[in-house]
Amino acid sequence: MLEARLEQQFIDSADCKYQIAPLLVPPLSAAVEAILAAVTSGGKVWSVGAGPTAALATYVSHLLLAGFERERPGLAAQALHSGDGDDATTLLRRLNIWASAEDVLLVLSVASAETSLVPLIDAAQDLGMTVVALVGGDGGEVLNSLLDTDVVISIEHARLGRVLELQHMALHALCDGLDAQLLGEEIKE
């Protein structure tokens, strides 16, 4: 019984990815283009998450800095996260001081309760930055704070685990797309 249940997790995950891929590809392509424009014009990628997505924000910054699956020069990326006594006000101050209009704010959100991200989105928009939002569920206040010029990658699924899996996969696809645009298609032997 337990093994069948565990196996079903993999089957459900694969099925979900197969079904949602056509919906995610167009906004992911737009996100690659927005980030590519930022980093090739001297801008940075600021990533931010709250709760379970805070770790994903740090993870994607690492992938942008260190590379994904191919060797390439690092891209300017910084995760905004609470730590060492930092609170939302400190993160907002950091963004206002260090960010510029050439930058992109990559927002990761899974729950409508992540309202702490909204002031960062507002500040980025005030600075003229592009916001790329990878949101789950109904998107909540994060989705409501976005402009028509922002890029929205929405994963509408009821299960938190599936949303996080798909966000992780979407971040890998995003990094692979950036690498392909920067380095060309990889030739596999």
PASEBA-1860 file (N, C-alpha, C; in nm, 3 decimals):
! residues 189
1> MLEARLEQ> 0.082/-0.119/0.000/0.000/0.000/0.000/0.087/0.126/0.000 ~ 0.187/0.131/0.088/0.274/0.248/0.097/0.352/0.268/-0.032 ~ 0.408/0.160/-0.086/0.488/0.173/-0.208/0.403/0.220/-0.326 ~ 0.280/0.173/-0.335/0.191/0.218/-0.442/0.160/0.367/-0.426 ~ 0.141/0.409/-0.303/0.114/0.551/-0.278/0.235/0.637/-0.316 ~ 0.353/0.592/-0.280/0.476/0.666/-0.314/0.495/0.671/-0.465 ~ 0.472/0.560/-0.532/0.485/0.558/-0.677/0.385/0.653/-0.742 ~ 0.265/0.662/-0.686/0.162/0.749/-0.740/0.205/0.896/-0.735
9> QFIDSADC> 0.285/0.934/-0.637/0.337/1.071/-0.630/0.415/1.106/-0.756 ~ 0.499/1.013/-0.803/0.577/1.037/-0.923/0.489/1.042/-1.048 ~ 0.392/0.954/-1.053/0.301/0.952/-1.168/0.220/1.081/-1.173 ~ 0.167/1.123/-1.058/0.089/1.247/-1.053/0.174/1.368/-1.091 ~ 0.299/1.370/-1.045/0.388/1.481/-1.076/0.416/1.488/-1.225 ~ 0.446/1.374/-1.285/0.474/1.370/-1.429/0.352/1.412/-1.509 ~ 0.235/1.364/-1.469/0.112/1.399/-1.539/0.085/1.549/-1.529 ~ 0.104/1.605/-1.411/0.082/1.747/-1.390/0.176/1.831/-1.478
17> KYQIAPLL> 0.303/1.793/-1.482/0.400/1.866/-1.564/0.364/1.858/-1.712 ~ 0.321/1.741/-1.755/0.283/1.723/-1.895/0.165/1.812/-1.931 ~ 0.067/1.820/-1.842/-0.052/1.899/-1.870/-0.026/2.050/-1.866 ~ 0.060/2.095/-1.777/0.077/2.239/-1.759/0.186/2.299/-1.849 ~ 0.272/2.217/-1.905/0.383/2.267/-1.987/0.339/2.365/-2.096 ~ 0.236/2.333/-2.175/0.196/2.428/-2.280/0.152/2.564/-2.227 ~ 0.100/2.567/-2.105/0.056/2.693/-2.046/0.172/2.776/-1.992 ~ 0.278/2.708/-1.948/0.391/2.778/-1.887/0.497/2.824/-1.986
25> VPPLSAAV> 0.505/2.760/-2.101/0.611/2.793/-2.196/0.606/2.938/-2.245 ~ 0.492/2.992/-2.287/0.493/3.133/-2.333/0.538/3.232/-2.225 ~ 0.485/3.227/-2.101/0.535/3.323/-2.003/0.679/3.295/-1.961 ~ 0.721/3.170/-1.962/0.863/3.141/-1.932/0.954/3.201/-2.039 ~ 0.912/3.193/-2.165/0.989/3.254/-2.273/0.999/3.405/-2.253 ~ 0.888/3.468/-2.214/0.890/3.612/-2.187/0.981/3.644/-2.068 ~ 0.983/3.557/-1.969/1.070/3.577/-1.853/1.217/3.567/-1.892 ~ 1.250/3.469/-1.977/1.388/3.456/-2.026/1.428/3.585/-2.098
33> EAILAAVT> 1.342/3.635/-2.184/1.372/3.757/-2.259/1.392/3.877/-2.166 ~ 1.308/3.889/-2.064/1.319/4.001/-1.969/1.450/3.993/-1.891 ~ 1.485/3.875/-1.845/1.609/3.859/-1.768/1.730/3.876/-1.858 ~ 1.722/3.823/-1.979/1.831/3.839/-2.075/1.856/3.986/-2.105 ~ 1.749/4.061/-2.125/1.763/4.205/-2.151/1.829/4.275/-2.033 ~ 1.792/4.234/-1.913/1.850/4.296/-1.793/1.999/4.267/-1.783 ~ 2.037/4.141/-1.790/2.177/4.106/-1.764/2.269/4.147/-1.878 ~ 2.218/4.157/-2.000/2.304/4.200/-2.110/2.317/4.352/-2.119
41> SGGKVWSV> 2.234/4.424/-2.041/2.246/4.570/-2.039/2.308/4.619/-1.908 ~ 2.368/4.527/-1.833/2.433/4.566/-1.709/2.344/4.560/-1.587 ~ 2.223/4.508/-1.602/2.131/4.499/-1.489/2.152/4.372/-1.407 ~ 2.077/4.363/-1.299/2.085/4.250/-1.208/1.949/4.183/-1.197 ~ 1.951/4.062/-1.144/1.828/3.990/-1.112/1.819/3.980/-0.961 ~ 1.715/4.041/-0.907/1.686/4.033/-0.764/1.578/3.928/-0.746 ~ 1.601/3.827/-0.665/1.498/3.726/-0.643/1.451/3.734/-0.499 ~ 1.321/3.710/-0.481/1.263/3.718/-0.349/1.149/3.618/-0.337
49> GAGPTAAL> 1.140/3.559/-0.222/1.030/3.469/-0.190/0.997/3.485/-0.043 ~ 0.891/3.421/-0.002/0.850/3.425/0.138/0.806/3.285/0.177 ~ 0.830/3.249/0.300/0.791/3.115/0.345/0.866/3.010/0.264 ~ 0.792/2.915/0.204/0.858/2.806/0.134/0.932/2.848/0.007 ~ 0.902/2.965/-0.046/0.971/3.008/-0.168/1.098/3.089/-0.141 ~ 1.125/3.121/-0.015/1.248/3.195/0.016/1.371/3.114/-0.024 ~ 1.366/2.985/0.001/1.479/2.898/-0.037/1.494/2.891/-0.188 ~ 1.381/2.890/-0.260/1.388/2.889/-0.407/1.450/3.018/-0.460
57> ATYVSHLL> 1.424/3.129/-0.394/1.483/3.257/-0.437/1.635/3.251/-0.423 ~ 1.682/3.197/-0.313/1.827/3.181/-0.294/1.884/3.083/-0.395 ~ 1.812/2.975/-0.420/1.856/2.873/-0.514/1.871/2.929/-0.655 ~ 1.771/3.003/-0.704/1.779/3.055/-0.840/1.890/3.160/-0.852 ~ 1.913/3.238/-0.747/2.024/3.333/-0.750/2.157/3.259/-0.762 ~ 2.169/3.149/-0.691/2.290/3.067/-0.701/2.308/3.015/-0.844 ~ 2.200/2.965/-0.905/2.209/2.913/-1.042/2.249/3.023/-1.140 ~ 2.199/3.143/-1.121/2.233/3.254/-1.210/2.379/3.296/-1.190
65> LAGFERER> 2.424/3.296/-1.067/2.562/3.333/-1.038/2.662/3.226/-1.083 ~ 2.635/3.102/-1.046/2.732/2.995/-1.066/2.713/2.915/-1.194 ~ 2.597/2.926/-1.255/2.568/2.848/-1.375/2.473/2.735/-1.344 ~ 2.405/2.689/-1.445/2.308/2.582/-1.428/2.373/2.450/-1.463 ~ 2.366/2.407/-1.587/2.425/2.279/-1.626/2.543/2.297/-1.720 ~ 2.576/2.423/-1.751/2.686/2.452/-1.843/2.775/2.558/-1.782 ~ 2.899/2.556/-1.821/2.993/2.659/-1.777/2.961/2.789/-1.851 ~ 2.952/2.897/-1.776/2.934/3.029/-1.835/2.975/3.132/-1.730
73> PGLAAQAL> 3.002/3.253/-1.774/3.030/3.358/-1.676/2.908/3.380/-1.588 ~ 2.930/3.418/-1.465/2.820/3.442/-1.372/2.736/3.562/-1.413 ~ 2.610/3.556/-1.382/2.519/3.667/-1.406/2.495/3.739/-1.274 ~ 2.477/3.867/-1.280/2.455/3.947/-1.159/2.319/3.912/-1.100 ~ 2.321/3.848/-0.984/2.197/3.806/-0.919/2.214/3.815/-0.768 ~ 2.105/3.851/-0.703/2.106/3.865/-0.557/1.971/3.823/-0.502 ~ 1.972/3.737/-0.402/1.848/3.699/-0.334/1.821/3.797/-0.221 ~ 1.700/3.839/-0.211/1.656/3.921/-0.098/1.583/3.828/-0.002
81> HSGDGDDA> 1.639/3.811/0.116/1.573/3.724/0.212/1.600/3.773/0.353 ~ 1.509/3.742/0.440/1.525/3.781/0.580/1.630/3.690/0.644 ~ 1.714/3.749/0.718/1.819/3.677/0.788/1.909/3.776/0.857 ~ 1.978/3.729/0.956/2.069/3.816/1.031/1.998/3.941/1.081 ~ 1.872/3.925/1.122/1.798/4.038/1.177/1.730/4.126/1.073 ~ 1.744/4.092/0.944/1.677/4.171/0.840/1.527/4.148/0.848 ~ 1.452/4.255/0.828/1.308/4.243/0.821/1.262/4.299/0.686 ~ 1.132/4.302/0.664/1.079/4.349/0.536/1.123/4.492/0.505
89> TTLLRRLN> 1.133/4.576/0.607/1.175/4.715/0.587/1.318/4.721/0.538 ~ 1.404/4.636/0.593/1.544/4.632/0.550/1.557/4.584/0.407 ~ 1.477/4.482/0.371/1.481/4.432/0.233/1.435/4.539/0.136 ~ 1.332/4.611/0.173/1.281/4.720/0.090/1.386/4.829/0.075 ~ 1.450/4.864/0.184/1.556/4.965/0.179/1.670/4.919/0.089 ~ 1.709/4.793/0.101/1.818/4.739/0.019/1.783/4.748/-0.129 ~ 1.661/4.711/-0.164/1.618/4.718/-0.303/1.618/4.863/-0.353 ~ 1.566/4.955/-0.273/1.561/5.095/-0.314/1.699/5.157/-0.331
97> IWASAEDV> 1.795/5.113/-0.252/1.931/5.169/-0.261/2.010/5.109/-0.375 ~ 2.003/4.978/-0.392/2.093/4.909/-0.484/2.035/4.877/-0.621 ~ 1.904/4.875/-0.635/1.844/4.835/-0.762/1.830/4.954/-0.856 ~ 1.815/4.924/-0.985/1.796/5.028/-1.086/1.694/4.980/-1.189 ~ 1.656/5.069/-1.278/1.553/5.040/-1.378/1.594/4.926/-1.472 ~ 1.724/4.901/-1.487/1.770/4.794/-1.575/1.754/4.656/-1.513 ~ 1.722/4.651/-1.386/1.715/4.524/-1.312/1.578/4.458/-1.329 ~ 1.575/4.333/-1.287/1.452/4.253/-1.284/1.431/4.204/-1.142
105> LLVLSVAS> 1.308/4.210/-1.095/1.271/4.149/-0.967/1.198/4.020/-0.998 ~ 1.255/3.908/-0.956/1.195/3.776/-0.973/1.127/3.739/-0.842 ~ 0.995/3.735/-0.843/0.915/3.711/-0.724/0.862/3.568/-0.728 ~ 0.883/3.495/-0.619/0.835/3.358/-0.607/0.733/3.353/-0.495 ~ 0.614/3.306/-0.527/0.506/3.305/-0.429/0.419/3.182/-0.449 ~ 0.377/3.121/-0.338/0.287/3.006/-0.347/0.157/3.026/-0.275 ~ 0.149/3.124/-0.189/0.029/3.139/-0.107/-0.019/3.283/-0.110 ~ -0.149/3.298/-0.107/-0.203/3.434/-0.110/-0.169/3.511/0.017
113> AETSLVPL> -0.119/3.441/0.119/-0.082/3.507/0.245/0.054/3.575/0.237 ~ 0.123/3.563/0.127/0.257/3.620/0.115/0.250/3.768/0.077 ~ 0.173/3.843/0.152/0.155/3.985/0.125/0.280/4.066/0.154 ~ 0.377/4.008/0.226/0.501/4.080/0.256/0.581/4.109/0.129 ~ 0.550/4.041/0.020/0.621/4.063/-0.107/0.568/4.184/-0.183 ~ 0.446/4.225/-0.155/0.383/4.334/-0.230/0.461/4.465/-0.222 ~ 0.509/4.509/-0.104/0.586/4.634/-0.102/0.714/4.628/-0.188 ~ 0.775/4.511/-0.197/0.893/4.496/-0.282/0.854/4.508/-0.430
121> IDAAQDLG> 0.741/4.450/-0.466/0.692/4.462/-0.604/0.662/4.608/-0.636 ~ 0.594/4.676/-0.544/0.562/4.818/-0.565/0.689/4.902/-0.581 ~ 0.788/4.875/-0.498/0.915/4.950/-0.506/0.986/4.924/-0.639 ~ 0.987/4.799/-0.681/1.051/4.766/-0.809/0.980/4.837/-0.924 ~ 0.849/4.838/-0.921/0.773/4.906/-1.026/0.800/5.056/-1.022 ~ 0.810/5.114/-0.904/0.841/5.256/-0.891/0.978/5.289/-0.948 ~ 1.072/5.195/-0.936/1.206/5.214/-0.991/1.211/5.192/-1.142 ~ 1.103/5.140/-1.200/1.100/5.112/-1.343/1.150/4.974/-1.379
129> MTVVALVG> 1.164/4.888/-1.279/1.211/4.752/-1.302/1.100/4.666/-1.362 ~ 1.140/4.563/-1.434/1.046/4.461/-1.477/1.031/4.362/-1.363 ~ 0.909/4.320/-1.337/0.883/4.218/-1.236/0.844/4.090/-1.309 ~ 0.911/3.982/-1.274/0.875/3.848/-1.321/0.823/3.775/-1.199 ~ 0.697/3.734/-1.203/0.634/3.670/-1.088/0.599/3.525/-1.121 ~ 0.654/3.434/-1.043/0.623/3.292/-1.052/0.532/3.261/-0.934 ~ 0.401/3.258/-0.961/0.304/3.248/-0.852/0.228/3.117/-0.858 ~ 0.186/3.071/-0.740/0.108/2.950/-0.731/-0.029/2.977/-0.675
137> GDGGEVLN> -0.114/2.877/-0.683/-0.250/2.891/-0.631/-0.324/2.999/-0.706 ~ -0.395/3.083/-0.633/-0.470/3.192/-0.697/-0.387/3.319/-0.711 ~ -0.264/3.317/-0.662/-0.175/3.433/-0.675/-0.197/3.541/-0.573 ~ -0.317/3.549/-0.518/-0.348/3.643/-0.410/-0.308/3.785/-0.438 ~ -0.263/3.854/-0.333/-0.224/3.995/-0.342/-0.103/4.016/-0.432 ~ -0.016/3.917/-0.441/0.101/3.929/-0.529/0.053/3.947/-0.673 ~ -0.038/3.863/-0.716/-0.091/3.873/-0.852/-0.165/4.004/-0.874 ~ -0.239/4.049/-0.774/-0.315/4.173/-0.785/-0.225/4.296/-0.793
145> SLLDTDVV> -0.101/4.287/-0.746/-0.012/4.403/-0.746/0.068/4.417/-0.875 ~ 0.055/4.323/-0.966/0.135/4.325/-1.088/0.072/4.413/-1.195 ~ 0.157/4.468/-1.281/0.114/4.553/-1.392/0.105/4.470/-1.520 ~ 0.041/4.525/-1.619/0.031/4.457/-1.749/0.169/4.435/-1.812 ~ 0.265/4.519/-1.778/0.400/4.508/-1.834/0.486/4.404/-1.762 ~ 0.439/4.353/-1.648/0.512/4.250/-1.575/0.487/4.114/-1.638 ~ 0.574/4.021/-1.609/0.562/3.885/-1.661/0.507/3.796/-1.551 ~ 0.397/3.727/-1.580/0.333/3.640/-1.481/0.340/3.496/-1.528
153> ISIEHARL> 0.399/3.413/-1.446/0.402/3.269/-1.469/0.317/3.209/-1.358 ~ 0.196/3.169/-1.393/0.100/3.127/-1.292/0.081/2.976/-1.293 ~ 0.098/2.916/-1.177/0.078/2.772/-1.161/-0.045/2.753/-1.073 ~ -0.156/2.730/-1.138/-0.282/2.716/-1.066/-0.305/2.569/-1.033 ~ -0.266/2.533/-0.914/-0.286/2.397/-0.866/-0.319/2.405/-0.719 ~ -0.403/2.314/-0.673/-0.450/2.318/-0.534/-0.347/2.265/-0.434 ~ -0.256/2.180/-0.479/-0.161/2.117/-0.386/-0.029/2.194/-0.381 ~ 0.009/2.234/-0.261/0.132/2.309/-0.240/0.254/2.234/-0.294
161> GRVLELQH> 0.260/2.104/-0.268/0.373/2.024/-0.316/0.388/2.030/-0.466 ~ 0.278/2.021/-0.539/0.283/2.027/-0.685/0.327/2.165/-0.732 ~ 0.275/2.269/-0.668/0.314/2.406/-0.706/0.465/2.423/-0.688 ~ 0.518/2.381/-0.575/0.661/2.395/-0.550/0.744/2.313/-0.649 ~ 0.699/2.192/-0.681/0.768/2.110/-0.781/0.772/2.183/-0.915 ~ 0.658/2.236/-0.955/0.651/2.304/-1.084/0.731/2.433/-1.084 ~ 0.735/2.503/-0.971/0.818/2.623/-0.964/0.966/2.586/-0.977 ~ 1.005/2.482/-0.910/1.143/2.435/-0.920/1.176/2.401/-1.066
169> MALHALCD> 1.088/2.327/-1.131/1.107/2.291/-1.272/1.110/2.415/-1.360 ~ 1.021/2.509/-1.334/1.016/2.633/-1.412/1.146/2.711/-1.399 ~ 1.204/2.714/-1.279/1.331/2.784/-1.259/1.443/2.715/-1.336 ~ 1.442/2.583/-1.340/1.542/2.511/-1.419/1.524/2.542/-1.567 ~ 1.400/2.543/-1.614/1.374/2.576/-1.754/1.418/2.719/-1.786 ~ 1.392/2.811/-1.694/1.434/2.950/-1.710/1.586/2.960/-1.724 ~ 1.658/2.893/-1.637/1.805/2.897/-1.643/1.857/2.831/-1.769 ~ 1.796/2.721/-1.810/1.837/2.655/-1.934/1.811/2.746/-2.053
177> GLDAQLLG> 1.697/2.814/-2.054/1.666/2.907/-2.162/1.765/3.022/-2.169 ~ 1.803/3.075/-2.052/1.905/3.181/-2.049/2.037/3.131/-2.105 ~ 2.078/3.012/-2.061/2.204/2.956/-2.110/2.201/2.936/-2.262 ~ 2.088/2.886/-2.313/2.077/2.866/-2.457/2.086/2.999/-2.533 ~ 2.024/3.105/-2.478/2.028/3.235/-2.543/2.168/3.297/-2.535 ~ 2.235/3.276/-2.423/2.368/3.335/-2.405/2.480/3.256/-2.473 ~ 2.467/3.123/-2.472/2.576/3.037/-2.518/2.545/2.961/-2.647 ~ 2.423/2.968/-2.694/2.382/2.889/-2.810/2.337/2.751/-2.765
185> EEIKE> 2.282/2.679/-2.860/2.236/2.544/-2.830/2.356/2.454/-2.801 ~ 2.338/2.372/-2.700/2.443/2.279/-2.663/2.442/2.161/-2.758 ~ 2.559/2.125/-2.808/2.571/2.010/-2.898/2.604/1.889/-2.812 ~ 2.514/1.790/-2.816/2.534/1.667/-2.738/2.585/1.559/-2.830 ~ 2.684/1.487/-2.780/2.741/1.378/-2.862/2.691/1.246/-2.815
END
